[in-house]
Amino acid sequence: MKALVSAFNAWTCIVISAFGIVILSIIGSMFASGHHSMMGSTEDPVNGGKVAAAVFGAVVVYAVFLVFCALQAWLHARSSGRGEIALR
């Protein structure tokens, strides 16, 4: 199987996806628990659970990106271990 993206792009996607998962998980859990920093104003949403569900949906999307990019990085590591010539 051949990789679709470059090794640099795969590793960049891994880092960004991991960061997105961590940050959005924290934000989603704060909305789910009704934390005062997220729910303390009259302009904030009334139902934090629905907002948390949307944020956790974004976490799932980032997790799919993470799996795809990890597969791409693994393909690059596997191909470089067999002595293949990489054309850049």
N, CA, C and O atoms as a printed pandas DataFrame, in Angstrom:
     atom_number atom_name residue_name chain_id  residue_number  x_coord  y_coord  z_coord
0              1         N          MET        A               1    0.843   -1.170    0.000
1              2        CA          MET        A               1    0.000    0.000    0.000
2              3         C          MET        A               1    0.896    1.244    0.000
3              4         O          MET        A               1    1.910    1.282    0.697
4              5         N          LYS        A               2    0.526    2.233   -0.765
5              6        CA          LYS        A               2    1.327    3.438   -0.891
6              7         C          LYS        A               2    0.682    4.579   -0.096
7              8         O          LYS        A               2   -0.541    4.717   -0.063
8              9         N          ALA        A               3    1.524    5.386    0.539
9             10        CA          ALA        A               3    1.037    6.514    1.333
10            11         C          ALA        A               3    0.477    7.602    0.423
11            12         O          ALA        A               3    0.978    7.822   -0.680
12            13         N          LEU        A               4   -0.569    8.281    0.897
13            14        CA          LEU        A               4   -1.210    9.344    0.123
14            15         C          LEU        A               4   -0.626   10.719    0.409
15            16         O          LEU        A               4   -0.666   11.600   -0.450
16            17         N          VAL        A               5   -0.085   10.910    1.602
17            18        CA          VAL        A               5    0.487   12.199    1.976
18            19         C          VAL        A               5    1.945   11.998    2.374
19            20         O          VAL        A               5    2.377   10.878    2.645
20            21         N          SER        A               6    2.691   13.087    2.406
21            22        CA          SER        A               6    4.108   12.992    2.756
22            23         C          SER        A               6    4.269   12.685    4.243
23            24         O          SER        A               6    3.332   12.835    5.027
24            25         N          ALA        A               7    5.462   12.256    4.614
25            26        CA          ALA        A               7    5.737   11.931    6.013
26            27         C          ALA        A               7    5.604   13.171    6.890
27            28         O          ALA        A               7    5.065   13.092    7.994
28            29         N          PHE        A               8    6.090   14.314    6.412
29            30        CA          PHE        A               8    5.981   15.554    7.181
30            31         C          PHE        A               8    4.518   15.918    7.421
31            32         O          PHE        A               8    4.144   16.288    8.534
32            33         N          ASN        A               9    3.694   15.815    6.386
33            34        CA          ASN        A               9    2.272   16.133    6.547
34            35         C          ASN        A               9    1.584   15.150    7.486
35            36         O          ASN        A               9    0.708   15.539    8.258
36            37         N          ALA        A              10    1.969   13.895    7.427
37            38        CA          ALA        A              10    1.373   12.899    8.316
38            39         C          ALA        A              10    1.698   13.204    9.771
39            40         O          ALA        A              10    0.812   13.160   10.625
40            41         N          TRP        A              11    2.956   13.512   10.064
41            42        CA          TRP        A              11    3.336   13.808   11.450
42            43         C          TRP        A              11    2.749   15.130   11.923
43            44         O          TRP        A              11    2.392   15.264   13.093
44            45         N          THR        A              12    2.645   16.103   11.035
45            46        CA          THR        A              12    2.003   17.364   11.401
46            47         C          THR        A              12    0.541   17.136   11.748
47            48         O          THR        A              12    0.036   17.695   12.721
48            49         N          CYS        A              13   -0.129   16.328   10.964
49            50        CA          CYS        A              13   -1.537   16.004   11.220
50            51         C          CYS        A              13   -1.694   15.256   12.541
51            52         O          CYS        A              13   -2.674   15.475   13.252
52            53         N          ILE        A              14   -0.766   14.390   12.880
53            54        CA          ILE        A              14   -0.818   13.661   14.140
54            55         C          ILE        A              14   -0.735   14.631   15.313
55            56         O          ILE        A              14   -1.512   14.529   16.262
56            57         N          VAL        A              15    0.196   15.561   15.248
57            58        CA          VAL        A              15    0.376   16.521   16.343
58            59         C          VAL        A              15   -0.851   17.421   16.485
59            60         O          VAL        A              15   -1.344   17.630   17.593
60            61         N          ILE        A              16   -1.340   17.949   15.377
61            62        CA          ILE        A              16   -2.499   18.846   15.420
62            63         C          ILE        A              16   -3.746   18.091   15.896
63            64         O          ILE        A              16   -4.534   18.629   16.674
64            65         N          SER        A              17   -3.928   16.863   15.438
65            66        CA          SER        A              17   -5.083   16.083   15.857
66            67         C          SER        A              17   -5.032   15.759   17.344
67            68         O          SER        A              17   -6.047   15.851   18.034
68            69         N          ALA        A              18   -3.867   15.384   17.837
69            70        CA          ALA        A              18   -3.736   15.091   19.267
70            71         C          ALA        A              18   -4.023   16.334   20.099
71            72         O          ALA        A              18   -4.721   16.258   21.111
72            73         N          PHE        A              19   -3.488   17.475   19.679
73            74        CA          PHE        A              19   -3.747   18.731   20.384
74            75         C          PHE        A              19   -5.235   19.066   20.352
75            76         O          PHE        A              19   -5.799   19.466   21.370
76            77         N          GLY        A              20   -5.872   18.908   19.201
77            78        CA          GLY        A              20   -7.304   19.184   19.074
78            79         C          GLY        A              20   -8.144   18.277   19.950
79            80         O          GLY        A              20   -9.119   18.726   20.553
80            81         N          ILE        A              21   -7.779   17.009   20.029
81            82        CA          ILE        A              21   -8.524   16.072   20.866
82            83         C          ILE        A              21   -8.438   16.470   22.328
83            84         O          ILE        A              21   -9.444   16.458   23.036
84            85         N          VAL        A              22   -7.249   16.821   22.783
85            86        CA          VAL        A              22   -7.068   17.199   24.193
86            87         C          VAL        A              22   -7.842   18.467   24.519
87            88         O          VAL        A              22   -8.604   18.497   25.485
88            89         N          ILE        A              23   -7.653   19.508   23.727
89            90        CA          ILE        A              23   -8.289   20.788   24.005
90            91         C          ILE        A              23   -9.808   20.686   23.904
91            92         O          ILE        A              23  -10.516   21.178   24.783
92            93         N          LEU        A              24  -10.318   20.059   22.851
93            94        CA          LEU        A              24  -11.767   19.956   22.696
94            95         C          LEU        A              24  -12.388   19.046   23.751
95            96         O          LEU        A              24  -13.530   19.268   24.152
96            97         N          SER        A              25  -11.669   18.036   24.205
97            98        CA          SER        A              25  -12.181   17.200   25.287
98            99         C          SER        A              25  -12.332   18.002   26.570
99           100         O          SER        A              25  -13.314   17.841   27.296
100          101         N          ILE        A              26  -11.370   18.857   26.848
101          102        CA          ILE        A              26  -11.459   19.715   28.035
102          103         C          ILE        A              26  -12.635   20.680   27.914
103          104         O          ILE        A              26  -13.409   20.842   28.858
104          105         N          ILE        A              27  -12.766   21.314   26.762
105          106        CA          ILE        A              27  -13.871   22.265   26.553
106          107         C          ILE        A              27  -15.215   21.544   26.629
107          108         O          ILE        A              27  -16.148   22.047   27.255
108          109         N          GLY        A              28  -15.324   20.381   26.005
109          110        CA          GLY        A              28  -16.566   19.622   26.041
110          111         C          GLY        A              28  -16.946   19.182   27.443
111          112         O          GLY        A              28  -18.118   19.233   27.816
112          113         N          SER        A              29  -15.961   18.750   28.220
113          114        CA          SER        A              29  -16.266   18.338   29.585
114          115         C          SER        A              29  -16.672   19.524   30.448
115          116         O          SER        A              29  -17.479   19.376   31.366
116          117         N          MET        A              30  -16.117   20.704   30.163
117          118        CA          MET        A              30  -16.525   21.895   30.902
118          119         C          MET        A              30  -17.963   22.274   30.572
119          120         O          MET        A              30  -18.710   22.678   31.463
120          121         N          PHE        A              31  -18.361   22.154   29.316
121          122        CA          PHE        A              31  -19.757   22.408   28.952
122          123         C          PHE        A              31  -20.678   21.344   29.557
123          124         O          PHE        A              31  -21.763   21.667   30.040
124          125         N          ALA        A              32  -20.254   20.094   29.533
125          126        CA          ALA        A              32  -21.092   19.011   30.049
126          127         C          ALA        A              32  -21.334   19.149   31.548
127          128         O          ALA        A              32  -22.418   18.837   32.039
128          129         N          SER        A              33  -20.323   19.617   32.269
129          130        CA          SER        A              33  -20.478   19.754   33.719
130          131         C          SER        A              33  -21.096   21.090   34.118
131          132         O          SER        A              33  -21.388   21.302   35.295
132          133         N          GLY        A              34  -21.301   21.992   33.162
133          134        CA          GLY        A              34  -21.882   23.302   33.472
134          135         C          GLY        A              34  -20.925   24.210   34.206
135          136         O          GLY        A              34  -21.342   24.994   35.059
136          137         N          HIS        A              35  -19.658   24.116   33.892
137          138        CA          HIS        A              35  -18.629   24.922   34.552
138          139         C          HIS        A              35  -18.945   26.402   34.407
139          140         O          HIS        A              35  -19.395   26.847   33.351
140          141         N          HIS        A              36  -18.707   27.170   35.477
141          142        CA          HIS        A              36  -19.107   28.588   35.476
142          143         C          HIS        A              36  -18.386   29.426   34.433
143          144         O          HIS        A              36  -18.921   30.442   33.988
144          145         N          SER        A              37  -17.177   29.023   34.032
145          146        CA          SER        A              37  -16.468   29.799   33.014
146          147         C          SER        A              37  -17.098   29.633   31.629
147          148         O          SER        A              37  -16.911   30.483   30.759
148          149         N          MET        A              38  -17.834   28.554   31.424
149          150        CA          MET        A              38  -18.498   28.335   30.143
150          151         C          MET        A              38  -19.976   28.724   30.178
151          152         O          MET        A              38  -20.544   29.092   29.149
152          153         N          MET        A              39  -20.592   28.646   31.336
153          154        CA          MET        A              39  -22.034   28.839   31.438
154          155         C          MET        A              39  -22.418   30.027   32.318
155          156         O          MET        A              39  -23.585   30.158   32.686
156          157         N          GLY        A              40  -21.471   30.888   32.661
157          158        CA          GLY        A              40  -21.734   31.920   33.658
158          159         C          GLY        A              40  -22.376   33.192   33.149
159          160         O          GLY        A              40  -22.768   34.024   33.967
160          161         N          SER        A              41  -22.508   33.391   31.864
161          162        CA          SER        A              41  -23.049   34.635   31.312
162          163         C          SER        A              41  -24.458   34.406   30.777
163          164         O          SER        A              41  -24.845   33.273   30.492
164          165         N          THR        A              42  -25.217   35.479   30.643
165          166        CA          THR        A              42  -26.569   35.362   30.087
166          167         C          THR        A              42  -26.537   35.128   28.579
167          168         O          THR        A              42  -27.544   34.717   28.002
168          169         N          GLU        A              43  -25.414   35.377   27.938
169          170        CA          GLU        A              43  -25.286   35.175   26.496
170          171         C          GLU        A              43  -24.811   33.765   26.149
171          172         O          GLU        A              43  -24.771   33.395   24.976
172          173         N          ASP        A              44  -24.458   32.988   27.149
173          174        CA          ASP        A              44  -24.002   31.621   26.919
174          175         C          ASP        A              44  -25.199   30.704   26.710
175          176         O          ASP        A              44  -26.323   31.064   27.060
176          177         N          PRO        A              45  -24.971   29.515   26.140
177          178        CA          PRO        A              45  -26.100   28.601   25.880
178          179         C          PRO        A              45  -26.762   28.132   27.175
179          180         O          PRO        A              45  -26.117   27.989   28.214
180          181         N          VAL        A              46  -28.058   27.899   27.079
181          182        CA          VAL        A              46  -28.822   27.448   28.243
182          183         C          VAL        A              46  -28.519   25.986   28.552
183          184         O          VAL        A              46  -28.357   25.614   29.714
184          185         N          ASN        A              47  -28.441   25.163   27.519
185          186        CA          ASN        A              47  -28.220   23.731   27.694
186          187         C          ASN        A              47  -26.791   23.390   27.284
187          188         O          ASN        A              47  -26.492   23.274   26.096
188          189         N          GLY        A              48  -25.921   23.233   28.256
189          190        CA          GLY        A              48  -24.528   22.903   27.969
190          191         C          GLY        A              48  -24.338   21.504   27.442
191          192         O          GLY        A              48  -23.328   21.224   26.796
192          193         N          GLY        A              49  -25.292   20.607   27.700
193          194        CA          GLY        A              49  -25.173   19.228   27.225
194          195         C          GLY        A              49  -25.210   19.123   25.713
195          196         O          GLY        A              49  -24.494   18.314   25.124
196          197         N          LYS        A              50  -26.050   19.945   25.076
197          198        CA          LYS        A              50  -26.113   19.915   23.604
198          199         C          LYS        A              50  -24.832   20.475   22.996
199          200         O          LYS        A              50  -24.352   19.972   21.980
200          201         N          VAL        A              51  -24.284   21.507   23.612
201          202        CA          VAL        A              51  -23.014   22.064   23.131
202          203         C          VAL        A              51  -21.903   21.040   23.328
203          204         O          VAL        A              51  -21.058   20.859   22.452
204          205         N          ALA        A              52  -21.906   20.371   24.476
205          206        CA          ALA        A              52  -20.896   19.346   24.744
206          207         C          ALA        A              52  -20.976   18.221   23.725
207          208         O          ALA        A              52  -19.944   17.706   23.295
208          209         N          ALA        A              53  -22.184   17.831   23.332
209          210        CA          ALA        A              53  -22.343   16.770   22.332
210          211         C          ALA        A              53  -21.744   17.192   20.995
211          212         O          ALA        A              53  -21.107   16.385   20.318
212          213         N          ALA        A              54  -21.945   18.452   20.612
213          214        CA          ALA        A              54  -21.369   18.942   19.359
214          215         C          ALA        A              54  -19.843   18.977   19.434
215          216         O          ALA        A              54  -19.160   18.630   18.470
216          217         N          VAL        A              55  -19.316   19.395   20.577
217          218        CA          VAL        A              55  -17.861   19.449   20.741
218          219         C          VAL        A              55  -17.276   18.036   20.729
219          220         O          VAL        A              55  -16.222   17.807   20.134
220          221         N          PHE        A              56  -17.945   17.098   21.375
221          222        CA          PHE        A              56  -17.451   15.718   21.355
222          223         C          PHE        A              56  -17.577   15.094   19.969
223          224         O          PHE        A              56  -16.819   14.184   19.634
224          225         N          GLY        A              57  -18.516   15.565   19.165
225          226        CA          GLY        A              57  -18.567   15.147   17.764
226          227         C          GLY        A              57  -17.323   15.587   17.015
227          228         O          GLY        A              57  -16.796   14.846   16.185
228          229         N          ALA        A              58  -16.851   16.797   17.307
229          230        CA          ALA        A              58  -15.607   17.279   16.700
230          231         C          ALA        A              58  -14.413   16.459   17.182
231          232         O          ALA        A              58  -13.463   16.248   16.427
232          233         N          VAL        A              59  -14.453   15.997   18.425
233          234        CA          VAL        A              59  -13.382   15.139   18.946
234          235         C          VAL        A              59  -13.330   13.833   18.149
235          236         O          VAL        A              59  -12.247   13.324   17.858
236          237         N          VAL        A              60  -14.484   13.300   17.803
237          238        CA          VAL        A              60  -14.526   12.069   17.002
238          239         C          VAL        A              60  -13.914   12.310   15.620
239          240         O          VAL        A              60  -13.188   11.459   15.107
240          241         N          VAL        A              61  -14.203   13.459   15.020
241          242        CA          VAL        A              61  -13.629   13.784   13.713
242          243         C          VAL        A              61  -12.107   13.880   13.815
243          244         O          VAL        A              61  -11.392   13.365   12.955
244          245         N          TYR        A              62  -11.611   14.537   14.866
245          246        CA          TYR        A              62  -10.159   14.620   15.063
246          247         C          TYR        A              62   -9.561   13.234   15.303
247          248         O          TYR        A              62   -8.443   12.968   14.863
248          249         N          ALA        A              63  -10.276   12.357   15.985
249          250        CA          ALA        A              63   -9.773   10.999   16.212
250          251         C          ALA        A              63   -9.657   10.229   14.901
251          252         O          ALA        A              63   -8.711    9.465   14.708
252          253         N          VAL        A              64  -10.615   10.429   14.001
253          254        CA          VAL        A              64  -10.537    9.792   12.677
254          255         C          VAL        A              64   -9.322   10.330   11.913
255          256         O          VAL        A              64   -8.599    9.561   11.280
256          257         N          PHE        A              65   -9.098   11.650   11.970
257          258        CA          PHE        A              65   -7.905   12.222   11.337
258          259         C          PHE        A              65   -6.638   11.629   11.938
259          260         O          PHE        A              65   -5.686   11.330   11.217
260          261         N          LEU        A              66   -6.622   11.461   13.247
261          262        CA          LEU        A              66   -5.448   10.917   13.926
262          263         C          LEU        A              66   -5.157    9.495   13.449
263          264         O          LEU        A              66   -4.003    9.152   13.192
264          265         N          VAL        A              67   -6.183    8.678   13.330
265          266        CA          VAL        A              67   -5.992    7.299   12.868
266          267         C          VAL        A              67   -5.482    7.288   11.429
267          268         O          VAL        A              67   -4.557    6.542   11.106
268          269         N          PHE        A              68   -6.080    8.112   10.561
269          270        CA          PHE        A              68   -5.646    8.170    9.167
270          271         C          PHE        A              68   -4.188    8.607    9.075
271          272         O          PHE        A              68   -3.400    7.991    8.356
272          273         N          CYS        A              69   -3.828    9.658    9.792
273          274        CA          CYS        A              69   -2.459   10.169    9.706
274          275         C          CYS        A              69   -1.454    9.208   10.334
275          276         O          CYS        A              69   -0.323    9.097    9.861
276          277         N          ALA        A              70   -1.858    8.520   11.389
277          278        CA          ALA        A              70   -0.967    7.523   11.977
278          279         C          ALA        A              70   -0.721    6.380   11.002
279          280         O          ALA        A              70    0.392    5.860   10.916
280          281         N          LEU        A              71   -1.752    5.991   10.273
281          282        CA          LEU        A              71   -1.583    4.963    9.242
282          283         C          LEU        A              71   -0.628    5.446    8.158
283          284         O          LEU        A              71    0.224    4.682    7.703
284          285         N          GLN        A              72   -0.756    6.692    7.741
285          286        CA          GLN        A              72    0.143    7.244    6.724
286          287         C          GLN        A              72    1.583    7.288    7.234
287          288         O          GLN        A              72    2.507    6.954    6.493
288          289         N          ALA        A              73    1.785    7.694    8.483
289          290        CA          ALA        A              73    3.134    7.732    9.057
290          291         C          ALA        A              73    3.706    6.320    9.157
291          292         O          ALA        A              73    4.894    6.111    8.908
292          293         N          TRP        A              74    2.873    5.360    9.516
293          294        CA          TRP        A              74    3.326    3.976    9.596
294          295         C          TRP        A              74    3.732    3.460    8.223
295          296         O          TRP        A              74    4.726    2.745    8.096
296          297         N          LEU        A              75    2.970    3.819    7.195
297          298        CA          LEU        A              75    3.324    3.396    5.837
298          299         C          LEU        A              75    4.669    3.988    5.417
299          300         O          LEU        A              75    5.469    3.315    4.768
300          301         N          HIS        A              76    4.914    5.238    5.786
301          302        CA          HIS        A              76    6.208    5.846    5.460
302          303         C          HIS        A              76    7.334    5.156    6.216
303          304         O          HIS        A              76    8.393    4.894    5.646
304          305         N          ALA        A              77    7.120    4.863    7.472
305          306        CA          ALA        A              77    8.157    4.197    8.260
306          307         C          ALA        A              77    8.432    2.799    7.720
307          308         O          ALA        A              77    9.582    2.361    7.677
308          309         N          ARG        A              78    7.388    2.105    7.311
309          310        CA          ARG        A              78    7.551    0.759    6.770
310          311         C          ARG        A              78    8.292    0.790    5.438
311          312         O          ARG        A              78    9.151   -0.054    5.184
312          313         N          SER        A              79    7.963    1.759    4.590
313          314        CA          SER        A              79    8.614    1.813    3.278
314          315         C          SER        A              79   10.065    2.262    3.382
315          316         O          SER        A              79   10.901    1.826    2.591
316          317         N          SER        A              80   10.379    3.123    4.342
317          318        CA          SER        A              80   11.765    3.566    4.483
318          319         C          SER        A              80   12.624    2.457    5.101
319          320         O          SER        A              80   13.839    2.436    4.903
320          321         N          GLY        A              81   12.020    1.564    5.826
321          322        CA          GLY        A              81   12.778    0.459    6.427
322          323         C          GLY        A              81   13.172   -0.596    5.416
323          324         O          GLY        A              81   14.097   -1.369    5.665
324          325         N          ARG        A              82   12.494   -0.648    4.281
325          326        CA          ARG        A              82   12.801   -1.650    3.253
326          327         C          ARG        A              82   13.779   -1.116    2.212
327          328         O          ARG        A              82   14.094   -1.813    1.248
328          329         N          GLY        A              83   14.256    0.092    2.392
329          330        CA          GLY        A              83   15.233    0.628    1.472
330          331         C          GLY        A              83   14.668    1.177    0.188
331          332         O          GLY        A              83   15.390    1.288   -0.803
332          333         N          GLU        A              84   13.395    1.524    0.176
333          334        CA          GLU        A              84   12.809    2.101   -1.024
334          335         C          GLU        A              84   13.323    3.526   -1.218
335          336         O          GLU        A              84   13.633    4.225   -0.253
336          337         N          ILE        A              85   13.404    3.932   -2.450
337          338        CA          ILE        A              85   13.835    5.287   -2.775
338          339         C          ILE        A              85   12.632    6.202   -2.695
339          340         O          ILE        A              85   11.598    5.942   -3.311
340          341         N          ALA        A              86   12.770    7.281   -1.929
341          342        CA          ALA        A              86   11.667    8.239   -1.794
342          343         C          ALA        A              86   11.904    9.398   -2.725
343          344         O          ALA        A              86   12.919   10.086   -2.615
344          345         N          LEU        A              87   10.992    9.625   -3.633
345          346        CA          LEU        A              87   11.056   10.772   -4.528
346          347         C          LEU        A              87   10.241   11.895   -3.924
347          348         O          LEU        A              87    9.052   11.719   -3.661
348          349         N          ARG        A              88   10.851   13.042   -3.699
349          350        CA          ARG        A              88   10.145   14.145   -3.064
350          351         C          ARG        A              88    9.956   15.268   -4.016
351          352         O          ARG        A              88    9.376   16.292   -3.656
